[in-house]
Amino acid sequence: MVAGNWKMNKTLQEGVALATELKQSVKNPKCAVVIGTPFIHLATVAEIIKGTPICLAAENCADKASGAYTGEVSAAMVASTGAQYCILGHSERRAYYHETYDILREKVLLALENGLKPIFCIGEVKEEREAGKQNEVVKAQLEGSVFNLSAEQWADITLAYEPVWAIGTGLTATPEQAQEMHAYIRSLIAEKYGEQIANDTTILYGGSCNAKNAAELFANPDVDGGLIGGASLKAPDFCTIIEARG
């Protein structure tokens, strides 16, 4: 899978233009292609990409099903737009909006209950990497929010490993660092759910993955694709990354 995360970029009109360009460019991808857009784009973009190989993701959803939560957007609302996926646990949500393991566990369950497939993000900050704690951090994030799921529920989970120190910094994990962490994550899944489920789980790399380094990162046996930030905002760059996954 190659998934784009537009973050808080693009007006509705700009988003429509980008989605239209991608519709014209992405014809027969050799991997799953997902674009994650701001909430206000979802319904409109869903119509644009209908009938194409491109799937749609929200960048978040609420940890409540419905009610008096002004400004929040529920998983049911996201699903009603035609989106199939929901990006959850992104490091920016954890850092800026103080999303805890418990909050994220509720979001994942609500997404699944409403037929959405979570793209669940995990990863360590610079200080944790420098202290050699990256493995225990990632393990705690999995145990805290998604290892409560049944094997049947897990089938709809995609993981995205994003070393936080490499997001938007221009730094990228080396292919060796990415492979080492992805292999470790897969070993944790195998311990919890068994080898077959672990092998079937899609684990994406996110963290300054771009058109220049994607092929090298994707060459690793345990790197199944990418969660792409800035490079997903330009159709030619995003298409180059999709081709690299092929």
Rosetta blueprint (number, residue, H / E / L):
1 M L
2 V E
3 A E
4 G E
5 N E
6 W L
7 K L
8 M L
9 N L
10 K L
11 T L
12 L H
13 Q H
14 E H
15 G H
16 V H
17 A H
18 L H
19 A H
20 T H
21 E H
22 L H
23 K H
24 Q H
25 S H
26 V L
27 K L
28 N L
29 P L
30 K L
31 C L
32 A L
33 V E
34 V E
35 I E
36 G E
37 T E
38 P L
39 F H
40 I H
41 H H
42 L H
43 A H
44 T H
45 V H
46 A H
47 E H
48 I H
49 I H
50 K L
51 G L
52 T L
53 P L
54 I E
55 C E
56 L E
57 A E
58 A E
59 E L
60 N L
61 C L
62 A L
63 D L
64 K L
65 A L
66 S L
67 G L
68 A L
69 Y L
70 T L
71 G L
72 E L
73 V L
74 S L
75 A H
76 A H
77 M H
78 V H
79 A H
80 S H
81 T L
82 G L
83 A L
84 Q L
85 Y E
86 C E
87 I E
88 L E
89 G L
90 H L
91 S H
92 E H
93 R H
94 R H
95 A H
96 Y H
97 Y L
98 H L
99 E L
100 T L
101 Y H
102 D H
103 I H
104 L H
105 R H
106 E H
107 K H
108 V H
109 L H
110 L H
111 A H
112 L H
113 E H
114 N L
115 G L
116 L L
117 K E
118 P E
119 I E
120 F E
121 C E
122 I E
123 G L
124 E L
125 V L
126 K H
127 E H
128 E H
129 R H
130 E H
131 A L
132 G L
133 K L
134 Q H
135 N H
136 E H
137 V H
138 V H
139 K H
140 A H
141 Q H
142 L H
143 E H
144 G H
145 S H
146 V L
147 F L
148 N L
149 L L
150 S L
151 A H
152 E H
153 Q H
154 W H
155 A L
156 D L
157 I L
158 T E
159 L E
160 A E
161 Y E
162 E L
163 P L
164 V H
165 W H
166 A H
167 I L
168 G L
169 T L
170 G L
171 L L
172 T L
173 A L
174 T L
175 P H
176 E H
177 Q H
178 A H
179 Q H
180 E H
181 M H
182 H H
183 A H
184 Y H
185 I H
186 R H
187 S H
188 L H
189 I H
190 A H
191 E H
192 K H
193 Y H
194 G L
195 E H
196 Q H
197 I H
198 A H
199 N H
200 D H
201 T L
202 T L
203 I E
204 L E
205 Y E
206 G L
207 G L
208 S L
209 C L
210 N L
211 A L
212 K L
213 N L
214 A H
215 A H
216 E H
217 L H
218 F H
219 A L
220 N L
221 P L
222 D L
223 V L
224 D L
225 G L
226 G E
227 L E
228 I E
229 G L
230 G H
231 A H
232 S H
233 L H
234 K L
235 A H
236 P H
237 D H
238 F H
239 C H
240 T H
241 I H
242 I H
243 E H
244 A H
245 R H
246 G L
